[in-house]
Amino acid sequence: MVAFKEFLFEYADLRPSEVVKYLGKSNDRIPAFLNKISQGAKFPTIDGKEVIIDKSEIERLKNEILIPNAKGVPNLKTTDGTEIKMNQLAKTGEFGGVGQSKTGERILANRGNTLEGVLGALALARLTVRPSRRVSEVDLKRIITDFGKQAGTQGTGGTISVKAPEEQAKTTDTFSLTVKLPAKNYADFVDYDFMMADKSMAGFIRQSIAYVNEAGIVDRYAKMFESNGKADNVSVIADGVSDMSGRKTDIFMTYTDENGEKQTKRFDLSLKAGTTNQFGQAAVGSDHATSKKKAHSEYGWAAYKKIFSDFGVDVSAVGNAYLNATGIEQAIDIVYNEAYTKFKEELAGNDDNAEKAWLKQFVLNIKNHGTYNDPNVQLAQFEKSKYFVLDFQKLDRLLDRDKLDMGVRVTYTNSGDGTKWPRIDFVNIVDGKLFLRIRSKYNPAKITNLIEKGDYFKEITTVRKNKPVKENMMKPTQDFGPNYNVVDDLHVYMRNNDSMYRKKYFPMLCAMQEQLQAGKKINAKKIMMPAIKDCMEAYNKQYNLVEKVSDLITDEDVKTLVKKIYTEEIPLIKKGVYK
């Protein structure tokens, strides 16, 4: 666990603009800032120290600094008689800082970014377990714990190395994992228990485990490295830092093939965590924060022309109306309604060839937002109880078969301050299901436009998914949470741990076969339970999970395990294979 003070080094600086950001709204930060000074509370600084701002600064802050359009970064007097630049104060949770709640408790900085490291660790686990098998939470915890010990818990990442023997060929493969993440995300990644204490993150992790176990690419390479008879050197890289804006896929693997040539295999994923429908965005003018004034100018107008031009429509006719509108709310409404009119015209035209040509441009821009138009990249989304994978290339195939028939409408999002912001919905004309949404999003610091998928989009592009996980498969524990399937994982352990298989599991199966061949009913209590009990104890001890095995597995779980073993093994027992 990384101490709170260590986190302070990674916080952004606090500027006046951050304090006045929500001026006059329910989440106005100015009262909290001034109240903190009046109470003589300590402000953490970006260099890990603490200061107390002199109360005499309150009036100056009210009248000169914490007001709209104030310029510069002021010096603030402290109670020890010195001065400090305001941007030397740390931007903590109460003022919008990440990695900390409003009341100061540590929270996950960003689940999606951290999940990139988790997927890298899972890939390493899947490649290194021998003999090749599905991986579990136990495997993941072991990898992440080792990563923290070897690479450290601070900074932006590191590299660890794991050796795995090939059982048939007397050779040993070497696997390395490199994780590069923003500092706060890396600190969360190496703290396994902290991640699993977050219910949402725990769900995302379990679905990532399911994905890796079902991913054909990882499975193929795991089996190849285990059985190819040569000492492989394999690197798995999860890089969420380098050139983050330049590609959609950040997890890849390198190895040397049988000809001595270095090969790179990307996992080809655009990763999303949670239930968000957003897969792209277009800021007004640039990726940087833009004010109302900047958006409501030639600068902002040029941005809106490009946004809709990329989707295949020309909104230039309302340029003057946009620039002369009474405010940014009206201006955005004007350009969105013009875009809606143009979209409607394109979809209602009588020229089928022209409509198809326009749809190709429309779909191309969708793919640019979702995958940078890389035909190999798929969008993988992990939610608490399921995951799904979308292939944007399926849109081309539907288009080629004239199966993409859409209607369009304008709706509005109501903001908390009473303003309304437009959104354009594209719907399946057959059943009205939402295909795509272009939505204006406003806050005082940034005006952007979100590109969001609807249910129909997911329906026609999904290439892989799993069934939702049932809650409460066992009672929650500190290590595993509510969805950990201890029955499946323990069964895998019994069959794949060499010592347990030879000493306990295999003799148990032989005894079951002898009973059956003697015409007797298999007595689970006498034959199966002693072996299961010993394996449970060994499993818990090896991975240092809980103090008492009874805290790990319930009586009902044990009954389920007995039934699972019996059901899977009885066909082989009847054939007499266990001797």
N, C-alpha and C positions, 0 to 999 in steps of 0.2 A: 504494500500500500504506500503510495506516494504522499508525503505529508503536505498539509495545506500550504505551508510556507514555500515549499518547493514549487508549487503550482503558480505562485505569484510571479515568478520569473517569466512565465509564459503568457501572462495576460496582456491584452492590448492596453494602450494608454487611454486615459480619460480626458476628453476635450470638452469645452463648453457646448459644442454642437450636440454631444451625446446627452448632456444633462437637459437641454432644452428641446430635445427631439420630439417629445409628446406634450408640448406646452398646451395647457388648457384642456387636456383629455383626462380620462379616468386614470390612466397610467402615467400621469405627469411625474417626472423624476425630480423636479426642482424642490418641492417640499421635503422629499427624503434627503436630498443633498444638504439643504440648509438646516434641517433638523439634526442631522448628524454632526454638523459643526456646533450647533447650539448646545448639544449634549456633551461636547468635548470628546466625541468618539474618535477612535484611531482610523486613519485612512492608510491602507497598504499602498506601497509604492511599487513600481515596476522592477526595482532592484532588490525587492525582498525585505525592505525596511518598513517602518510605520511612522506616520506623522500625525499631529493634531493641528488642525487649522484654527487660528486665532478667531474668537467670536467677533472681533471688531471688523472682520471682513464681510460679515453678513449683509450689511446695508449696501456696500459697494457691489457685491455679487448680485443683489436684487436689482439695482438701478443701472449698472454699467456693463455687467458681464453676462449674466444669465437672462438675456433678452434676445428677441429675434434680430438677426443680422449683425450681431456683435462680431467685431473683427479681432483676430489675433488670439494668442494663448497667454493669459495673464500670469503674473507672479502672485502667489498667495503667501501671506504671512503665517508663520507657524508659532506655536506657543513657546518654542525655545529661542525665539528672536531671529530666526533665519527666514529665508524665503525659498519657495519651491515653485517651479513651473507647474501649472495645472496638468499638463500632459505627462508629468512624472508620476501622477497618481495612477494606480492600477484600475482598469475598468472591470470592476467586480460584478457579481450577478445582479445586484440591485440596480445597476446602471446599464444592463444589457450584455455584460460579459458572459462568455461561454465557459462551461465547465464548473459553474457554480450557480446555485439557486438564488433567488432574491434575498433569502434570509441567510445566505452564506454557506450552506451545505454544498459539498462537492456533488456534482451530477455529471453524467456523461456529456462530453463536449459535443460530439456528433456521432450518432449511431452508424450512419451510412459509411463515413470515412473509416471508423474503427472496424467495421465489418470486412473491409478489404484485407486487413491484417488477419482476421479470423479465417477468411477463405484461404489465404496463403498457408496458414497453419494447418488447416484441414487437408489441403492438398498434400502437404508434407506427411501428415499422419497416414493418409490413404496410400501413399507411395511406399512408406517404410514398414507398415505392419506386415509381418511375415509369419505364417503363410498368408497370402493375400486374403483380406476379408473386409467387411464393412467396418467403418470406424465409429466410435462412440464418443460421448462426452468425456469419458475417462481418458481416451487417447488425446482429445483436444486439450484438456486441462494439463496433461503431462507435457505436451509440446509447448504450450504458452508459459507454463511455470518454468520449464528449462530455458525458454527464450529470455525471460526476465533475469534468471540467474547468470546466463552466459553473456547476454548483450547489454544488461543493465536496464534500469527502469526509467531513466531520464534521457533526454535528447529527442531525436527524431527517428530512431530505429537502430538496426544492427543486423548481424548475421550469426546464425548458429549452424552447427554441423552435426549430422546424425549418421551412424553407420548401420547397415542392415545386411546380414549375411544371406547369400543365396544357398538354400539348403541342399540343392542337388549338385551344385558345381563347386563347392569349396572355395568360393570367391565372396568378396564383400563389396557391396555398393556403398558409395558415399553420397549423401544428400545434404544440401544446404538450403536454408531458408533465409532470405533477406526481406526485411520489412522496413519500408520507409513511409512514415506518416507525419502529419503535423504534430508538434510536440504534445499537445493536450490529448490528441487521439492515440498517440503511442503510449502515453502513460496509462490510459484506460485499457488499451489492448493487453498490456503485460500484467494487468491486475484482474485475473480471471474471476475471482469471487465478486469483485466490484461490478463487473459486467453482468454476471448472472443475477445479481441482486436487483437489477433493473428489469422489470417484468417484460417490457417490450423487447429489450435487447436479448434477453434469454430466449424469447420466442424466435427472434431472427436467427440466433445462433443454432437453435435446434433445426430450423428449416434449412439452414446452410449445411448442416450435417446430412440431412436427408438428400439435399441436392448433390453433394459431393459423392455420396454413396451410390447415387443413381446416374451420375454423369459418365457417359460412355468414354470420354476422352481420358479422364483420370483412371478409370478402371483398366483401359487398354494399356496405358503406359505402366501402371503398377504391375500388371502381369508380365509385360515385356521385360522390365528391369529385373524382375524376380527370377526369370527363367532363361535369359539370353546367354548365360554362361560366361559373361565377362564382367570385370569390375567397372561398373558405371560411375561416372561423376555427374550428378544432376543438381541443378540449381533451380529453386523455385523463388520467384521474385514477386512480391506484392508492393508495388510502388505507387503510393497515393500522393507523392510530393512532386516528383520530377515531371515537368511539362504537363501539369494536371489539366490545363485547358486545351491541350493539343491532341488528345485522343480520348476514346471512350472506354478503352480496355486497359487495365492497370495490373493484371495478374498474368504472369507468363512463366515458362519453364525452358531452360536450356540444357542440352546434353550433347554428348558426342556419339554419332552413329557408328555402325560397324565399319564404315570406310574412313573413320577418323575425322569426319566433317562435323563442325559444330552446327547444331540445329536449334532453332527457337520455335516454340509452340505457344502461341497465345491462347489463353482461356476464352478470349473473344466474348467478353461480357461487358455490358453497360449495367452497372450495379445500382439497384435501388433498394432502400430499406424502409419498411413501413407501408402504409396504405396510400401514399401519395400517388396521384394520377399524372403529375407533371413529369414530362420527359425532355422538355426543352424550354428555353425562354429567349426572349428578344428584348434587351434593355433599350430604353429610349436614347439612342445615340451611341452608347458604349456600354461596356461592362462596369463602368464606374458609377458611383452614386450620382444621381442627377436631381436637382431641385425642381420645384414647380416652374421657376423662372426659366431655367435652362430648357426644360421640356416644352414650355410654351414659347418657343422661339424657332428661328430657321433651323437651328441645330436639332431640336426635337421633331420638327416637321420632316426633315430629311430622313430621320430614323423611321418615322411611321410610314413614309412612302416606300422605304426599302423593305420593312417588315411585310407589308401586304403585297409588294411586287414579287417578293420571294415566293409567296403563295399563288402568284399568277394573276393578280388584279391591279389595276392602276387607279389610285385614289387622288391623283394630282389635281383634279377638278375642284376640290374643296380646300385647296391650299390657303387661299385668302380667308375663307371662313374660319379655318383652324387658327390662323395667326391673329385674327381680329375677334376671336371669341372672348367673352367676358371673364373667363377663367379656364384653368386646365381641365376641370371636370367637363365643361361644355365642349372644349376643343376635342377631347378624346371621344366624346359622344358623337361629334360630327364625323370624325374620320372613321370610327367603327361602323356607323350607319351607312356611310358611303361604301365601305368595304363590303358590308352585307348586301347592298344593292347590286354591286358588281358580281359577287359570288352567286347571287340568285339568278342574275342574267346568264352567267356561264352554265349553270346547272339546268336552266330552263330553255336553252337554245334549241333550234331545230336542226343544227348541223352536228350529226353524231361524231364525225371525224374531228371537228373543232373541239367539241366537248371532251373527247378522249385525249386530244393533245393537251388541253388545259389540265385535265386530271393527272396526266403524267408529270407535269410541272408541280402540281399540288402534292402528289405523292413523293416526288423527289425531295421537296423541302421537308416533308415529314421525316423522311429517312435521314436527311442532313441533321435535323434536330436530335433524332433518337440515336443514331449510330455513326454520325459523320459520313453517311452513305457507304460505309464499309460493309460489303455483302456478307462478311464472315461474322460480324458482331451481332449478338443477340442481347436483348434486355432481360436480365434476371432480376425479379423482384421478390424479396423475402419479407413476409408478414409474420405475425405472431403464431398463426396456426396453419400456414400454407406457404408454398412458393409457386411461382409460375415463370415460364420463359417465353418471351415473345420474339418472333422472327419477322422483322419489318419487310423482308423480301417477299413474304406472302402477299403483300399488297400489290406487287407487280403482277403476280400470277392471277389474282382476282381481277385486276384491271384488264389483263390480256383476254380474260374470258367474259368481259363485260358484266362482272358480278359486283361492281362497286357503284351502287345507285344511291345517291344521297340527296337529302333536302337540307335547307339552312334556315336558321332563325336567329333573332337577337333577343337575349335576355339580360338581366342586370344582377349584379352583386351589391347588396346593401352594406355599406361600411358603418362601423360603430359611431362615426361622427355625423351620420345622417346623409352623407353623399352616396351617389349611385355610380357604379362603374360598369361599363358594358362588356358583354361577352358574346361571341359568335359561336353558335352550336351547329355542328354538322351531324345529321342524324340519318340512320338507315331508313330509307323511304318506305320499306315494307312494314316495319314494326315500330318505328319511331325511337329505337334505341340509340343512345348517344354514341357517335363515332369519334368525334374530335371536338375540342373546345379551344378557342383562342380567347384569352381572358386578360383584361387590363387589371393590373394590380398596382395600387397606389400606397405609398407611405411618404412622409415628409422628406425622407432621405433618398428614396429611389422610386422611380416609376418604371415599371417593366411590364412585359406581356408574357403570360405563361401559355405554354402549349401542353394540353392535357389530353390523355386518352380516356375514352369512355368504355362502357361495358361491351359495346359492339366491336370496338377496336380490339379489345382483349380477346373476345370470342373468336375473331377471324384470324388472329395472328399467333395465338398460343400454340406452341409446339411441344411443351412439356409442362406438367403440373402434378402435384400430389394432392391427396385427399386431406382435408383439415384434420389436425391432430386432436383427439379427444382430450379434454382437460382432466386433471386429477387422476392420472394413471397410477400414481402413488402419492403418498403424503409428501408435501414439500420438505426438502432438506436444504441446508445451507449451501451445499455444493451443487445440487441438481435441479431444484425447483419442481414445479408441479407436473411437468410433462416427461420427465426422464423415464425411459422404459428399461427398468432394471432387469426385467425378465429376459428380454432379447439380449441385452448386453452380457448378462451372466451366462446365458447359454453359449454365446460366442466364446466367452472366456473358457468355459469348460471344454469346448471342442478344440480350441486353438492354443491354449497354454500346454506346452509339451509335458510338463510334470503332472498337471492335473489330469490330462487326457490318459497318460499311461498308468498312473497310480489309482485314479478314481473313476473317470468317465468310462473308459473302455472295459475295465473289470465289471462295472455296473451293467453294461450292455451284455456282456458275456453271461452274467448271472441271470439276467432277464431272459436270455435265450434258453438257458438250461431249464428254467422253470417252465417255459412254454413247451419245450420239447418233451418234458416229462409229463405233459398233459395237465399241468397245474396253472392256476391263475397267478399272474404276476402280482406279488405283494409289494406295492409301492412303498409302504411304511418301512418294511424290513430291507428291501433291496435298493430302492432309489434314494430314500431320504438320508441315509448316512453319507453317501457320496455327495449329494447336493449340499448338505450341511458343511462338509469339509471344504468343498469348493467355494462356498459363500464366505467362509472364514478366510481362506487364502486370497480370494478376490479383494476383500475389504482390506486385508493387511498389506497386500502388494501395492495398492493404490492409495492407502492411507485415507480412506473416505470418511468413516464415521466411527465414533467410539464403540457403539454396540451395533452388531449386525441387524438387530431388531429395528433399529432406526433407519435402516436402508431398505429392508424388504419386509412386507407384511405377510401374514399367514395366507391371505388370499393370493398374493403374488407367488408364493411357493406352490400352491395348488395349481396355478396357471402354468408354472414352469414344469411341474410334473406332467401335466397334460400335454404340453408342447413337446417335451422329450419323447413321451410315449407315442404321440401321433406321428412324429417325424421318423422315429427309429423302428417302429413296429413292422413296416414292410421289409426292412433289411433283416430284422430279427427272425421273421417268418421264413426268410430265404436261408437262414443259417449262416450268415456271413461272419458272425463274431465268434472266433475260436481262439 
